[in-house]
Amino acid sequence: MTESMAPLTPEERRTIVASLYAEGLTTRQIAAQLNVSYQAVHQMLQRLDIPRRPRGGNMGSHSRRKK
């Protein structure tokens, strides 16, 4: 997003948050990209009734979690 663009409407912001989350971005990544707080993204997802993914989704070979 550039400085010259108009601010997003709340509906546009919700649409973008839902889309980015569906693409696999974390709430913190979305917050950073939209320059809002993690809590704001979390609340948007709750209001949209979007189920949260489990924490620590990394199940790679170095993960401590059991596969």
Secondary structure as GFF3:
##gff-version 3
##sequence-region A 1 67
A	DSSP	alpha_helix	10	22	.	.	.	ID=ss1
A	DSSP	alpha_helix	27	34	.	.	.	ID=ss2
A	DSSP	alpha_helix	38	47	.	.	.	ID=ss3
###
